[in-house]
Every structure is written in structure tokens, then in C-alpha cells.
Amino acid sequence: MVIGIFVFGLIAVGILWFYATHHRTPFEPLQRAIAEEFPDSAPKVEGGQRKIHRQTPKILRIVMRLEFDPVTDDARAVQFADRVVAFASRHHDISQYELIELHVFQLNPEEKISKRSFEFDVAGVLENAGSTSRNSR
């Protein structure tokens, strides 16, 4: 029984190591760069497809914490989103993706989380390099 639990633990650690190495590692440099550029943002970056077998678009997803309310301060949120996407395009090869999703949120103690999502077309970002094509949700 003890040997079985030990083997199970080794397999679980191996699976976690494999996931971290092959899924998260390619985005570590971008995640660190965003954390340095935007202090206290606690960024999480990942990429890929939702369902590979259904030919869904390749997405670069960035989730960040904000110091301001992205819902009530619309102009500031849009400007921030454009700045983050421009920064990401300079620090990561975004040409391998079709969409960039940016999810931002503000934690309000004892209140509902204020969150907003932006979707950018990578072709538009690469083509315009400053003025991006954006959809807000």
C-alpha cells in the first residue's frame, strides 16, 4: 500500500512537471516582462487552442489585475488594453496566434470583482502596430 501511494505521488509530480514544462514555460519570459512593466498586476499568460480537433483559433490569453475599475473607467481600460497588447507584441512572437484575449479585473474587498475582457485580432495588431482592432466584452 505504501509503495502504491509513493508511485502514485511520483506519477502525479511527473504529470505536473510535464504540464509546467511544455505548456507554461514558453510564456514565462512574457509573463515576467509584463510583471516588471506593470507592477502588482499578477499576470498569467497562456496560449493555445480551445479544442484542437475542431480547428479553433490559436489564442494568446493574458489575465491581469488592475488598480482601477475597468468597467466604470472605460477610456482608461481601453488605453491600458492597447498598451498591454502593444507591449506583448514587442516581447513575444504573436504571429503564431490568431487572437489575443486580455482579461483584466479589479479586486474590491467585500464587493463583487470588477472585470472586463478584450479581444484583439493579431493580424490587425501586426498590420497597424499601434492602432489595434479590438472587441470589448
C-alpha positions, 0 to 999 in steps of 0.5 A, a space after each residue: 500500500 505504501 509503495 502504491 501511494 509513493 508511485 502514485 505521488 511520483 506519477 502525479 509530480 511527473 504529470 505536473 512537471 510535464 504540464 509546467 514544462 511544455 505548456 507554461 514555460 514558453 510564456 514565462 519570459 512574457 509573463 515576467 516582462 509584463 510583471 516588471 512593466 506593470 507592477 502588482 498586476 499578477 499576470 498569467 499568460 497562456 496560449 493555445 487552442 480551445 479544442 484542437 480537433 475542431 480547428 479553433 483559433 490559436 489564442 494568446 490569453 493574458 489575465 491581469 489585475 488592475 488598480 482601477 475599475 475597468 468597467 466604470 473607467 472605460 477610456 482608461 481600460 481601453 488605453 491600458 488594453 492597447 498598451 498591454 497588447 502593444 507591449 506583448 507584441 514587442 516581447 513575444 512572437 504573436 504571429 503564431 496566434 490568431 487572437 489575443 484575449 486580455 482579461 483584466 479585473 479589479 479586486 474590491 474587498 467585500 464587493 463583487 470583482 470588477 472585470 472586463 475582457 478584450 479581444 484583439 485580432 493579431 493580424 490587425 495588431 501586426 498590420 497597424 502596430 499601434 492602432 489595434 482592432 479590438 472587441 470589448 466584452 
